[in-house]
Amino acid sequence: MRPNFTPGPFQAALALIVALWSAPGLAQTRALPVEVAPVTVTALADSIEAVGSLRSGETVILRPEIAGRVSRILFEEGRPVAAGTPLVELDASTYAAQVAVARADLALAEAEAERARTLFAQRAGTARARDEAVARLATTKAALQLAEAQFAKTRILAPFGGILGLRAVSIGDVVQPGQTLVNLESIDPLKLDFAVPETMLARLAVGQAVDVAVDALPGERFAGTVYAIDPAIDEAGRAIRLRALVPNADGRLRPGLFARVRLDTARAGESVTVPEQALIARHGKTYVYKVIDGAAVETEVSLGRRLTGSVEVVAGLSPGDTVVVAGQQRLRDGVKIEVVAPDGTPAQRTGG
């Protein structure tokens, strides 16, 4: 059985106060103190956030093409070198001997070919003898070229300018074809590899600017430019891979660094922005209180990009409007307001 409840004097007085405050006439006669801020117009860039990795502009692991013993190491680890600089020499004695033998064979073959031609011209030799001598000459020329090519491979040169890494061999090591000697990295400019969702495809183009930050150098930003877009979309991640060039003349950036990338896809022009604290979320929609003729008018807005401390409004507000940024919890549509400073003292109203 539900007990009877009789309100006491205090409850009755409280109910009367609430009823009077809720009356339309009283609500319109009392101005509520609020803080306001003007709608601002900001030039924003349409951008995409992504992560990626820095890579060498060119990179190679130097390996010998022939077997041999390391006789000289002509570089210092971690130092820059120019293209064509000799880096490693292998013992060339065997290959030099092969070149000498091939040259001797060539000299003999040339003499025999010349003798065969003379005899054939004097009708003292056969065409077959002449042709065999000419063929032997061609064979010995090819053998000499092969010996010289093998001899040249005993000197390993830098294929491009860059910075050398850490060597993996010492003087006296006997190396085999394909064995690692040292890596060479070209780091100016660096390549930046990153990926964006496939839904961004229509917004991508070669030549777009990228802004790069790396955790190794906090607070610093580096500029780059997209120069290639992979034509194939990654089916596993539903992403599009892009590659940009990032100038690195001072060498502060290094290959392999993790990069946070902002890709500027287009200029959005001037955009209306308001402080985040002006927003009111209700029933899946977003509202602000716009100041019009000293009253707070509830206005639905559509939002764009989130910024630091503010947000873009794409519909609902115009430049020159003023919105409530503090005190809106007590407001209703059409309520009179009094603009105050953060310390509660009256302030001159700046809008509406």
SETOR-103496 format. One record per residue: x, y, z of N, C-alpha, C, O in turn; residue in one letter. Coordinates in steps of 0.02 Angstrom, whole numbers, padded with zeros to 5 digits, always signed. Layout:
<nodes>
XYZXYZXYZXYZA;...
</nodes>
This chain:
<nodes>
+00043-00060+00000+00000+00000+00000+00044+00061+00000+00090+00066+00041M;+00031+00108-00045+00074+00168-00052+00054+00219+00000-00004+00237+00005R;+00104+00244+00039+00088+00293+00092+00071+00361+00063+00096+00379+00009P;+00028+00398+00099+00012+00467+00078+00070+00513+00096+00102+00505+00147N;+00083+00561+00050+00138+00609+00063+00110+00679+00059+00082+00699+00008F;+00116+00716+00113+00093+00785+00115+00153+00832+00115+00192+00830+00163T;+00162+00873+00063+00221+00917+00062+00221+00966+00119+00169+00993+00138P;+00280+00977+00147+00287+01025+00200+00293+01096+00174+00291+01107+00113G;+00301+01143+00218+00307+01214+00196+00367+01226+00151+00363+01265+00103P;+00424+01193+00167+00484+01205+00126+00475+01181+00054+00492+01216+00007F;+00447+01120+00047+00437+01093-00019+00387+01135-00059+00395+01144-00119Q;+00337+01159-00026+00286+01201-00060+00317+01266-00084+00303+01289-00139A;+00360+01296-00042+00392+01358-00063+00438+01348-00122+00441+01388-00168A;+00475+01291-00120+00521+01276-00175+00483+01266-00240+00504+01290-00292L;+00427+01230-00237+00387+01219-00297+00360+01285-00325+00356+01293-00385A;+00342+01332-00280+00318+01397-00303+00372+01436-00339+00360+01468-00390L;+00434+01433-00311+00490+01469-00342+00504+01442-00412+00514+01479-00459I;+00504+01374-00418+00517+01343-00483+00464+01362-00533+00479+01376-00590V;+00401+01363-00510+00346+01379-00555+00351+01451-00579+00340+01466-00638A;+00368+01496-00532+00374+01567-00552+00432+01577-00600+00427+01615-00648L;+00487+01543-00587+00546+01551-00631+00531+01524-00701+00556+01551-00751W;+00490+01471-00706+00475+01440-00769+00423+01480-00808+00412+01467-00867S;+00390+01527-00776+00339+01566-00811+00370+01606-00867+00422+01637-00856A;+00340+01607-00927+00370+01642-00984+00382+01715-00971+00433+01743-00992P;+00338+01747-00936+00347+01818-00926+00408+01834-00885+00445+01880-00902G;+00419+01795-00830+00477+01808-00788+00542+01791-00824+00591+01826-00817L;+00541+01735-00862+00601+01715-00897+00624+01768-00946+00683+01776-00958A;+00576+01803-00974+00595+01853-01023+00617+01918-00991+00650+01959-01023Q;+00600+01929-00926+00618+01993-00895+00685+01991-00861+00715+02043-00849T;+00712+01930-00845+00776+01926-00812+00830+01905-00861+00823+01854-00894R;+00884+01944-00866+00939+01929-00911+00989+01884-00876+01008+01897-00819A;+01010+01831-00909+01058+01784-00881+01129+01804-00901+01141+01820-00959L;+01176+01801-00854+01246+01819-00871+01279+01763-00912+01274+01704-00894P;+01311+01781-00966+01347+01733-01009+01410+01765-01035+01417+01827-01036V;+01456+01723-01056+01515+01746-01092+01506+01730-01166+01478+01678-01183E;+01529+01775-01209+01520+01766-01281+01587+01772-01317+01636+01796-01289V;+01586+01751-01379+01646+01758-01422+01622+01767-01494+01571+01740-01514A;+01659+01805-01533+01638+01816-01602+01655+01755-01646+01704+01720-01633P;+01616+01744-01696+01633+01695-01748+01693+01722-01787+01694+01780-01806V;+01742+01679-01798+01803+01701-01833+01806+01669-01902+01776+01617-01915T;+01843+01702-01946+01853+01676-02014+01927+01658-02021+01971+01700-02012V;+01940+01595-02037+02009+01569-02039+02022+01537-02107+01979+01502-02134T;+02082+01548-02134+02102+01515-02196+02128+01446-02179+02179+01439-02146A;+02093+01395-02201+02111+01326-02186+02132+01289-02248+02108+01303-02303L;+02178+01242-02239+02198+01198-02294+02164+01130-02285+02161+01103-02230A;+02139+01103-02340+02109+01037-02338+02165+00986-02336+02206+00984-02383D;+02169+00946-02284+02227+00903-02275+02206+00834-02251+02151+00824-02227S;+02253+00786-02258+02244+00717-02236+02302+00700-02190+02360+00715-02205I;+02287+00670-02133+02338+00648-02086+02356+00575-02100+02312+00534-02112E;+02421+00559-02097+02444+00490-02109+02509+00480-02073+02538+00526-02044A;+02533+00418-02073+02599+00402-02046+02639+00365-02100+02610+00333-02144V;+02705+00370-02096+02747+00337-02146+02818+00329-02121+02831+00335-02061G;+02863+00314-02168+02933+00304-02151+02977+00339-02202+02961+00343-02261S;+03032+00366-02177+03082+00397-02221+03129+00343-02248+03147+00296-02213L;+03147+00351-02312+03192+00303-02344+03246+00342-02383+03236+00400-02400R;+03301+00309-02396+03355+00340-02434+03331+00357-02504+03290+00321-02533S;+03358+00412-02530+03343+00428-02600+03366+00372-02646+03331+00352-02692G;+03426+00347-02633+03453+00288-02666+03490+00247-02612+03521+00276-02568E;+03485+00182-02617+03519+00139-02569+03544+00077-02604+03511+00050-02648T;+03604+00053-02584+03632-00007-02613+03678-00040-02562+03711-00006-02523V;+03679-00106-02563+03729-00143-02525+03782-00165-02573+03769-00204-02620I;+03843-00142-02564+03898-00157-02610+03922-00229-02598+03936-00249-02541L;+03926-00266-02652+03947-00337-02650+03995-00350-02708+03986-00320-02761R;+04044-00393-02699+04090-00409-02755+04055-00455-02806+04012-00495-02788P;+04075-00448-02868+04049-00492-02921+04094-00552-02933+04075-00600-02967E;+04155-00549-02904+04203-00604-02912+04230-00623-02843+04225-00584-02796I;+04259-00682-02839+04291-00703-02777+04361-00673-02772+04393-00662-02823A;+04384-00662-02711+04452-00635-02702+04466-00616-02631+04421-00616-02588G;+04528-00601-02618+04549-00580-02551+04551-00505-02548+04578-00472-02593R;+04523-00476-02494+04523-00403-02486+04594-00380-02472+04624-00399-02423V;+04619-00338-02517+04687-00313-02509+04689-00242-02482+04737-00223-02447S;+04639-00202-02497+04638-00132-02473+04565-00111-02460+04520-00129-02497R;+04556-00073-02406+04492-00040-02392+04506+00035-02394+04545+00062-02355I;+04473+00069-02440+04491+00138-02457+04442+00189-02429+04442+00247-02451L;+04399+00170-02383+04349+00218-02358+04346+00216-02282+04371+00169-02250F;+04316+00268-02254+04301+00271-02182+04226+00264-02172+04186+00294-02208E;+04208+00223-02124+04137+00211-02111+04101+00275-02091+04128+00317-02055E;+04040+00282-02116+03999+00339-02099+04017+00404-02134+03991+00457-02116G;+04063+00400-02183+04085+00461-02217+04052+00468-02286+04035+00418-02317R;+04042+00530-02308+04015+00539-02376+04068+00525-02429+04127+00536-02419P;+04045+00500-02485+04089+00486-02542+04055+00509-02606+03993+00513-02609V;+04094+00525-02656+04068+00545-02721+04060+00484-02766+04090+00432-02754A;+04019+00491-02817+04009+00437-02865+04075+00420-02898+04113+00465-02916A;+04090+00356-02906+04151+00333-02939+04211+00327-02894+04265+00308-02917G;+04203+00342-02829+04259+00336-02782+04276+00263-02769+04231+00224-02753T;+04340+00241-02776+04358+00172-02759+04348+00160-02684+04368+00202-02643P;+04318+00104-02667+04303+00088-02598+04341+00028-02572+04368+00028-02517L;+04343-00025-02612+04375-00088-02592+04414-00115-02651+04391-00113-02708V;+04475-00141-02637+04515-00174-02688+04527-00246-02668+04545-00260-02611E;+04516-00292-02715+04531-00363-02705+04600-00378-02734+04624-00342-02779L;+04631-00431-02710+04696-00452-02737+04688-00466-02812+04648-00509-02832D;+04725-00428-02853+04715-00431-02926+04770-00470-02962+04770-00472-03023A;+04816-00502-02925+04873-00535-02958+04850-00589-03007+04876-00593-03063S;+04803-00631-02987+04780-00684-03031+04747-00656-03093+04759-00679-03149T;+04705-00605-03084+04670-00576-03140+04717-00537-03186+04706-00535-03247Y;+04768-00506-03157+04818-00471-03198+04856-00521-03242+04871-00507-03300A;+04872-00579-03214+04906-00631-03254+04862-00655-03310+04886-00667-03365A;+04797-00662-03297+04751-00684-03349+04748-00632-03406+04742-00650-03464Q;+04751-00569-03388+04752-00516-03439+04816-00521-03481+04813-00514-03542V;+04873-00533-03448+04937-00539-03485+04935-00598-03534+04958-00592-03591A;+04908-00654-03512+04903-00713-03556+04858-00697-03615+04874-00714-03672V;+04801-00664-03602+04754-00649-03655+04785-00601-03706+04772-00606-03766A;+04825-00554-03683+04858-00508-03729+04909-00544-03772+04916-00529-03832R;+04946-00590-03743+04995-00629-03782+04959-00672-03834+04981-00675-03891A;+04906-00704-03814+04867-00744-03862+04840-00700-03918+04838-00722-03976D;+04820-00639-03901+04793-00594-03953+04848-00575-04002+04836-00573-04063L;+04908-00560-03977+04962-00542-04022+04978-00598-04071+04989-00586-04130A;+04980-00660-04045+04993-00717-04089+04937-00727-04139+04950-00740-04198L;+04874-00719-04117+04818-00728-04162+04817-00675-04216+04799-00690-04273A;+04837-00614-04200+04840-00561-04251+04892-00577-04304+04880-00567-04363E;+04951-00602-04282+05004-00620-04329+04982-00678-04375+04995-00677-04435A;+04950-00727-04345+04928-00784-04385+04874-00764-04434+04873-00788-04491E;+04829-00720-04414+04777-00698-04459+04806-00658-04517+04784-00665-04574A;+04854-00615-04502+04886-00575-04555+04923-00621-04603+04920-00610-04664E;+04958-00672-04578+04994-00719-04621+04945-00758-04665+04958-00768-04725R;+04889-00779-04637+04840-00817-04675+04810-00774-04731+04798-00799-04785A;+04798-00710-04717+04771-00666-04768+04821-00657-04825+04803-00657-04884R;+04885-00649-04807+04937-00638-04858+04943-00700-04903+04946-00694-04964T;+04946-00758-04872+04952-00820-04912+04891-00830-04957+04898-00852-05014L;+04832-00813-04931+04773-00821-04973+04774-00772-05031+04754-00790-05087F;+04800-00710-05019+04804-00661-05073+04854-00683-05126+04845-00668-05185A;+04906-00718-05105+04957-00742-05153+04939-00811-05182+04979-00841-05218Q;+04879-00836-05166+04855-00900-05189+04899-00958-05165+04904-01011-05195R;+04932-00943-05106+04974-00996-05077+04939-01028-05017+04964-01076-04989A;+04883-01001-04997+04845-01028-04941+04773-01036-04959+04749-01009-05009G;+04738-01074-04918+04667-01087-04932+04623-01037-04895+04643-01004-04846T;+04563-01033-04920+04513-00990-04887+04497-01016-04817+04485-00977-04771A;+04496-01082-04810+04480-01112-04745+04532-01092-04694+04514-01073-04638R;+04597-01095-04712+04650-01075-04666+04643-01002-04646+04652-00984-04588A;+04626-00960-04695+04617-00889-04680+04559-00880-04632+04565-00843-04583R;+04501-00912-04645+04442-00903-04602+04455-00929-04531+04432-00898-04483D;+04490-00984-04524+04505-01010-04458+04550-00963-04419+04540-00953-04359E;+04598-00932-04453+04642-00884-04420+04604-00822-04398+04615-00796-04343A;+04558-00799-04440+04517-00740-04422+04471-00757-04363+04462-00715-04319V;+04443-00817-04361+04400-00837-04305+04439-00841-04240+04416-00819-04187A;+04500-00869-04244+04542-00872-04183+04558-00802-04158+04560-00790-04098R;+04569-00756-04204+04582-00686-04184+04522-00657-04146+04531-00624-04095L;+04462-00668-04172+04402-00643-04138+04394-00674-04069+04375-00640-04022A;+04410-00739-04064+04404-00773-03999+04453-00746-03949+04435-00736-03890T;+04514-00733-03969+04564-00707-03922+04549-00635-03902+04564-00615-03846T;+04518-00596-03947+04497-00529-03928+04444-00532-03874+04446-00495-03825K;+04396-00578-03883+04343-00586-03832+04372-00610-03766+04350-00588-03712A;+04422-00655-03769+04454-00680-03708+04489-00623-03671+04488-00620-03610A;+04522-00578-03709+04555-00521-03678+04504-00475-03645+04516-00451-03589L;+04448-00462-03678+04397-00419-03650+04370-00449-03585+04357-00413-03536Q;+04360-00516-03585+04336-00549-03524+04387-00543-03468+04368-00530-03410L;+04450-00553-03483+04502-00548-03431+04507-00478-03403+04515-00468-03343A;+04502-00428-03448+04505-00358-03425+04444-00341-03383+04450-00304-03333E;+04384-00367-03402+04325-00355-03362+04331-00385-03293+04312-00354-03243A;+04358-00446-03289+04369-00478-03224+04419-00439-03182+04410-00432-03122Q;+04471-00414-03215+04521-00375-03179+04490-00310-03152+04506-00290-03096F;+04446-00278-03191+04415-00215-03169+04371-00226-03108+04363-00181-03067A;+04342-00285-03102+04298-00299-03046+04335-00308-02980+04303-00315-02928K;+04401-00308-02982+04438-00311-02920+04438-00245-02883+04456-00241-02824T;+04416-00191-02917+04407-00125-02884+04332-00111-02882+04299-00108-02933R;+04306-00102-02822+04235-00089-02812+04225-00014-02800+04254+00014-02753I;+04185+00017-02842+04176+00090-02842+04107+00108-02815+04060+00068-02816L;+04101+00170-02791+04036+00195-02769+03993+00210-02831+04014+00249-02873A;+03934+00179-02837+03893+00191-02897+03859+00259-02898+03839+00283-02951P;+03853+00291-02840+03824+00358-02835+03851+00391-02772+03878+00358-02728F;+03842+00456-02768+03865+00492-02708+03819+00479-02649+03758+00475-02658G;+03847+00473-02590+03806+00460-02531+03850+00453-02470+03908+00473-02469G;+03821+00423-02418+03857+00412-02355+03863+00337-02344+03815+00299-02351I;+03924+00316-02327+03937+00246-02317+03915+00224-02247+03916+00262-02199L;+03894+00161-02243+03874+00132-02179+03933+00098-02145+03990+00120-02151G;+03919+00044-02111+03969+00007-02073+03992-00053-02115+03952-00092-02140L;+04059-00060-02122+04084-00114-02164+04078-00181-02129+04078-00186-02068R;+04073-00233-02171+04063-00300-02145+04122-00346-02159+04118-00406-02147A;+04178-00318-02185+04237-00358-02200+04299-00321-02175+04297-00262-02158V;+04355-00358-02172+04419-00329-02153+04471-00348-02205+04460-00391-02247S;+04528-00314-02202+04583-00331-02247+04604-00403-02234+04613-00424-02177I;+04612-00441-02287+04631-00511-02282+04573-00559-02288+04584-00619-02299G;+04512-00535-02281+04454-00579-02290+04451-00604-02362+04465-00567-02409D;+04434-00667-02370+04421-00695-02436+04345-00692-02446+04307-00726-02412V;+04325-00652-02494+04253-00642-02505+04230-00680-02567+04270-00695-02612V;+04166-00695-02567+04135-00730-02623+04087-00683-02659+04065-00633-02630Q;+04071-00699-02721+04022-00657-02757+03957-00650-02718+03929-00699-02695P;+03933-00587-02711+03871-00574-02676+03878-00564-02602+03828-00550-02569G;+03938-00568-02574+03947-00558-02502+03944-00484-02486+03969-00443-02523Q;+03912-00467-02430+03904-00397-02410+03971-00366-02390+04009-00395-02351T;+03984-00307-02418+04043-00269-02399+04024-00208-02356+04049-00200-02301L;+03980-00166-02383+03959-00105-02348+03897-00078-02383+03887-00090-02442V;+03856-00041-02346+03798-00010-02377+03813+00063-02393+03852+00096-02358N;+03781+00089-02445+03789+00158-02466+03720+00190-02471+03676+00163-02504L;+03711+00247-02438+03645+00280-02435+03650+00351-02461+03694+00390-02440E;+03606+00369-02507+03599+00438-02528+03542+00469-02489+03485+00446-02495S;+03555+00520-02448+03504+00546-02402+03482+00617-02417+03448+00648-02376I;+03500+00644-02474+03475+00710-02493+03458+00710-02567+03503+00711-02609D;+03393+00709-02583+03336+00709-02537+03321+00639-02513+03346+00589-02539P;+03277+00636-02462+03251+00572-02438+03183+00558-02470+03148+00603-02491L;+03167+00494-02475+03100+00474-02496+03056+00463-02435+03079+00438-02384K;+02993+00481-02441+02944+00471-02388+02889+00426-02415+02853+00446-02461L;+02882+00367-02386+02829+00321-02405+02773+00322-02353+02786+00315-02293D;+02712+00332-02376+02655+00332-02330+02593+00310-02369+02594+00305-02430F;+02539+00296-02332+02478+00272-02363+02418+00309-02334+02419+00329-02276A;+02366+00317-02376+02304+00349-02354+02246+00304-02375+02255+00263-02420V;+02188+00310-02343+02131+00267-02361+02111+00276-02434+02119+00329-02463P;+02085+00222-02463+02066+00223-02534+02010+00273-02548+02002+00295-02605E;+01972+00291-02496+01918+00340-02506+01944+00410-02524+01906+00452-02546T;+02009+00421-02514+02039+00486-02529+02065+00490-02601+02096+00540-02620M;+02054+00439-02641+02084+00435-02707+02072+00498-02749+02118+00523-02781L;+02011+00523-02749+01994+00580-02791+02029+00644-02769+02032+00692-02808A;+02055+00646-02709+02087+00706-02683+02163+00705-02691+02197+00752-02670R;+02191+00653-02721+02264+00645-02725+02290+00666-02794+02256+00657-02845L;+02349+00695-02795+02381+00714-02857+02456+00722-02846+02478+00741-02792A;+02494+00708-02898+02566+00720-02896+02578+00796-02890+02544+00836-02921V;+02626+00814-02849+02642+00884-02838+02613+00914-02775+02629+00971-02758G;+02571+00876-02739+02543+00902-02677+02596+00906-02623+02642+00866-02621Q;+02588+00956-02580+02637+00968-02527+02623+00923-02467+02566+00907-02451A;+02677+00902-02433+02671+00865-02370+02710+00901-02316+02762+00932-02329V;+02684+00897-02256+02717+00925-02197+02734+00867-02152+02690+00827-02135D;+02798+00861-02133+02823+00801-02100+02850+00818-02030+02885+00868-02022V;+02833+00776-01982+02862+00781-01914+02889+00712-01895+02859+00662-01912A;+02945+00711-01860+02975+00648-01837+02985+00652-01762+03001+00705-01735V;+02974+00596-01728+02980+00594-01655+03052+00609-01633+03063+00633-01577D;+03101+00594-01676+03171+00604-01657+03189+00678-01652+03237+00695-01618A;+03150+00722-01685+03163+00794-01683+03099+00829-01665+03067+00860-01708L;+03078+00826-01602+03013+00854-01582+03010+00929-01593+03058+00966-01582P;+02951+00951-01616+02940+01022-01627+02962+01048-01694+02949+01106-01710G;+02996+01007-01733+03020+01030-01799+02976+01001-01854+02950+00945-01848E;+02969+01040-01908+02929+01018-01965+02972+01021-02028+03017+01064-02034R;+02958+00976-02074+02996+00972-02136+02947+00968-02194+02896+00934-02190F;+02964+01002-02248+02919+01005-02306+02942+00957-02360+03002+00942-02366A;+02894+00932-02398+02909+00886-02453+02856+00892-02506+02808+00930-02499G;+02864+00853-02560+02818+00854-02616+02805+00783-02642+02852+00745-02651T;+02742+00766-02652+02725+00701-02680+02748+00697-02753+02732+00742-02792V;+02784+00644-02771+02806+00636-02840+02782+00571-02872+02790+00563-02933Y;+02753+00526-02833+02729+00464-02862+02671+00436-02821+02672+00440-02759A;+02621+00409-02856+02564+00375-02824+02559+00305-02853+02556+00297-02914I;+02560+00256-02810+02557+00187-02833+02490+00175-02869+02437+00188-02840D;+02492+00149-02931+02429+00138-02967+02387+00081-02938+02327+00077-02951P;+02418+00036-02900+02382-00021-02871+02364-00006-02799+02406+00016-02760A;+02301-00018-02781+02278-00008-02713+02290-00071-02672+02277-00127-02695I;+02316-00062-02612+02329-00119-02568+02262-00150-02546+02224-00118-02510D;+02249-00211-02568+02186-00243-02553+02179-00261-02479+02124-00261-02452E;+02235-00277-02447+02232-00297-02377+02212-00239-02332+02169-00247-02288A;+02242-00181-02342+02228-00124-02300+02183-00072-02331+02168-00022-02299G;+02160-00085-02394+02118-00037-02430+02149+00033-02428+02117+00082-02409R;+02212+00036-02446+02250+00099-02442+02287+00112-02507+02300+00067-02546A;+02302+00175-02518+02340+00197-02576+02409+00219-02552+02415+00259-02505I;+02461+00193-02583+02529+00210-02563+02555+00269-02605+02546+00272-02665R;+02586+00316-02570+02615+00375-02602+02688+00381-02583+02710+00354-02533L;+02725+00417-02625+02796+00428-02611+02811+00502-02624+02794+00530-02676R;+02844+00533-02576+02862+00604-02581+02938+00611-02573+02972+00567-02547A;+02963+00668-02596+03033+00686-02587+03038+00740-02534+03001+00790-02536L;+03083+00730-02485+03093+00778-02431+03166+00802-02432+03211+00762-02419V;+03178+00866-02448+03247+00891-02448+03280+00881-02380+03248+00888-02328P;+03345+00865-02382+03381+00850-02320+03454+00872-02326+03500+00834-02313N;+03462+00935-02347+03530+00961-02361+03574+00960-02299+03634+00949-02305A;+03546+00970-02240+03587+00971-02180+03597+00901-02150+03633+00893-02101D;+03565+00851-02179+03575+00782-02157+03547+00765-02089+03566+00715-02059G;+03501+00806-02063+03474+00793-01996+03425+00734-01996+03420+00697-01947R;+03389+00726-02050+03344+00669-02056+03382+00608-02078+03431+00613-02114L;+03359+00550-02057+03393+00487-02075+03343+00436-02101+03286+00435-02080R;+03365+00393-02146+03322+00340-02171+03298+00295-02114+03335+00280-02067P;+03235+00275-02118+03206+00230-02068+03167+00265-02014+03132+00232-01975G;+03170+00332-02010+03134+00367-01958+03058+00362-01969+03035+00365-02026L;+03021+00354-01915+02948+00356-01916+02926+00427-01927+02951+00473-01894F;+02878+00438-01973+02858+00506-01990+02782+00514-01983+02743+00469-02000A;+02763+00572-01957+02692+00591-01954+02681+00642-02011+02716+00693-02015R;+02634+00627-02054+02627+00663-02117+02561+00699-02120+02509+00671-02101V;+02562+00761-02142+02501+00797-02160+02505+00813-02234+02550+00850-02256R;+02459+00786-02273+02457+00796-02345+02406+00849-02361+02346+00841-02348L;+02429+00906-02390+02383+00959-02410+02355+00942-02478+02390+00943-02529D;+02289+00927-02480+02258+00906-02543+02228+00964-02582+02224+00960-02643T;+02207+01018-02548+02178+01075-02583+02172+01133-02534+02175+01123-02473A;+02163+01192-02561+02151+01251-02520+02076+01260-02512+02039+01264-02561R;+02053+01263-02449+01982+01269-02436+01958+01341-02433+01898+01354-02428A;+02003+01389-02436+01984+01459-02431+01967+01478-02359+01992+01447-02312G;+01925+01530-02351+01908+01555-02285+01851+01513-02256+01801+01500-02289E;+01859+01493-02192+01809+01452-02159+01787+01484-02094+01828+01517-02060S;+01724+01476-02076+01697+01501-02013+01715+01453-01957+01703+01393-01963V;+01743+01479-01902+01761+01437-01846+01734+01468-01781+01727+01529-01776T;+01720+01424-01732+01697+01447-01666+01736+01408-01613+01761+01353-01628V;+01741+01434-01552+01773+01395-01499+01734+01331-01485+01673+01330-01490P;+01770+01278-01466+01738+01214-01452+01686+01219-01396+01636+01184-01397E;+01699+01262-01346+01654+01266-01288+01586+01296-01305+01541+01295-01264Q;+01579+01323-01366+01514+01351-01386+01465+01296-01408+01406+01310-01414A;+01489+01236-01420+01448+01183-01448+01406+01149-01395+01429+01138-01339L;+01345+01131-01414+01299+01093-01371+01274+01034-01412+01244+01043-01465I;+01287+00973-01388+01264+00913-01422+01200+00889-01390+01195+00882-01329A;+01149+00877-01432+01085+00855-01406+01048+00813-01458+01036+00835-01514R;+01031+00751-01439+00992+00707-01483+01025+00697-01551+00992+00698-01603H;+01091+00689-01551+01126+00676-01613+01138+00738-01656+01165+00732-01712G;+01120+00797-01632+01131+00859-01670+01175+00906-01629+01185+00896-01569K;+01200+00957-01662+01244+01005-01629+01213+01075-01635+01190+01095-01688T;+01214+01111-01579+01184+01178-01577+01234+01227-01546+01282+01208-01513Y;+01222+01291-01560+01254+01346-01523+01199+01397-01507+01146+01396-01537V;+01213+01440-01458+01169+01496-01444+01199+01558-01477+01252+01582-01457Y;+01164+01583-01527+01186+01644-01562+01154+01704-01529+01095+01703-01511K;+01193+01757-01521+01169+01817-01488+01136+01862-01540+01168+01885-01587V;+01070+01875-01531+01032+01918-01577+00990+01966-01535+00946+01944-01498I;+01003+02030-01540+00965+02082-01504+00961+02069-01430+00908+02076-01399D;+01017+02048-01401+01020+02038-01329+00988+01974-01304+00979+01965-01244G;+00971+01930-01349+00941+01866-01330+00983+01809-01358+01019+01817-01407A;+00977+01750-01326+01012+01690-01349+00965+01650-01393+00913+01626-01370A;+00983+01642-01456+00941+01606-01504+00975+01539-01519+01031+01537-01544V;+00940+01485-01503+00967+01419-01516+00971+01406-01591+00922+01413-01627E;+01031+01388-01614+01044+01381-01685+01078+01315-01699+01130+01301-01670T;+01049+01274-01742+01081+01211-01761+01138+01225-01811+01131+01267-01856E;+01194+01191-01803+01252+01201-01846+01277+01134-01873+01267+01082-01842V;+01311+01137-01930+01345+01079-01959+01420+01092-01954+01444+01145-01972S;+01456+01041-01930+01527+01050-01916+01570+01021-01971+01551+00974-02007L;+01630+01049-01978+01681+01024-02024+01740+00996-01986+01733+00950-01945G;+01798+01023-01999+01859+00997-01969+01870+01022-01898+01853+01079-01881R;+01898+00978-01857+01917+00996-01789+01986+01027-01790+02032+01000-01821R;+01994+01083-01756+02058+01117-01750+02078+01118-01676+02043+01090-01634L;+02133+01150-01661+02156+01155-01592+02115+01208-01556+02126+01268-01566T;+02068+01187-01513+02028+01233-01474+01969+01262-01510+01930+01300-01480G;+01959+01246-01573+01903+01272-01611+01880+01220-01662+01912+01168-01670S;+01826+01236-01696+01798+01190-01745+01769+01229-01803+01743+01285-01794V;+01773+01201-01863+01746+01233-01922+01670+01222-01924+01646+01167-01912E;+01633+01275-01940+01560+01272-01948+01545+01282-02021+01559+01335-02049V;+01516+01232-02053+01503+01236-02125+01432+01261-02139+01417+01279-02196V;+01388+01261-02090+01320+01286-02100+01291+01307-02033+01302+01275-01982A;+01253+01363-02034+01219+01386-01975+01244+01452-01948+01206+01487-01913G;+01305+01471-01963+01333+01534-01939+01365+01572-01997+01382+01544-02048L;+01372+01638-01985+01403+01681-02035+01456+01725-02002+01453+01735-01941S;+01504+01750-02041+01553+01797-02012+01516+01856-01982+01469+01883-02011P;+01539+01877-01923+01508+01933-01888+01459+01911-01834+01440+01952-01792G;+01439+01847-01834+01396+01823-01781+01434+01818-01715+01495+01815-01713D;+01395+01818-01659+01424+01809-01593+01388+01750-01560+01327+01743-01565T;+01427+01707-01526+01398+01648-01495+01415+01647-01421+01465+01676-01399V;+01374+01612-01382+01385+01603-01311+01436+01548-01300+01429+01494-01329V;+01487+01560-01259+01539+01510-01247+01541+01488-01173+01576+01440-01157V;+01504+01521-01129+01501+01501-01059+01434+01523-01030+01412+01579-01043A;+01403+01479-00991+01339+01495-00961+01280+01469-01001+01223+01482-00981G;+01291+01434-01056+01236+01412-01098+01195+01355-01067+01141+01339-01093Q;+01220+01324-01014+01182+01269-00983+01116+01293-00955+01068+01254-00950Q;+01111+01356-00936+01049+01383-00907+01004+01416-00958+00949+01439-00941R;+01025+01417-01020+00988+01455-01071+00933+01414-01103+00936+01352-01106L;+00882+01450-01127+00832+01422-01171+00826+01469-01231+00848+01526-01229R;+00796+01445-01283+00790+01484-01344+00751+01549-01330+00695+01547-01305D;+00782+01604-01347+00749+01669-01340+00760+01704-01274+00734+01759-01264G;+00796+01674-01227+00807+01704-01161+00852+01765-01168+00902+01764-01205V;+00835+01818-01131+00877+01877-01130+00942+01862-01093+00943+01824-01045K;+00996+01893-01117+01061+01879-01087+01096+01944-01072+01082+01997-01101I;+01143+01939-01025+01188+01995-01009+01260+01970-01018+01281+01920-00988E;+01297+02004-01060+01366+01984-01074+01411+02005-01017+01412+02064-00998V;+01449+01957-00991+01495+01971-00936+01564+01947-00954+01573+01906-00999V;+01614+01973-00919+01683+01952-00928+01694+01886-00889+01651+01867-00850A;+01751+01853-00900+01764+01790-00864+01761+01797-00788+01746+01748-00754P;+01774+01858-00761+01771+01867-00689+01700+01884-00664+01690+01896-00605D;+01652+01886-00710+01583+01898-00690+01562+01971-00694+01503+01985-00685G;+01606+02017-00708+01587+02088-00713+01556+02101-00780+01574+02068-00829T;+01510+02149-00785+01477+02164-00848+01528+02184-00902+01577+02219-00888P;+01515+02161-00962+01559+02178-01019+01516+02201-01076+01457+02185-01080A;+01547+02239-01121+01510+02264-01179+01496+02207-01227+01541+02169-01244Q;+01434+02199-01248+01415+02146-01294+01444+02161-01363+01443+02218-01386R;+01470+02108-01394+01508+02118-01457+01471+02092-01518+01499+02094-01572T;+01411+02069-01511+01378+02044-01571+01303+02049-01563+01277+02067-01511G;+01269+02032-01621+01196+02030-01622+01165+02097-01614+01104+02103-01614G;
</nodes>
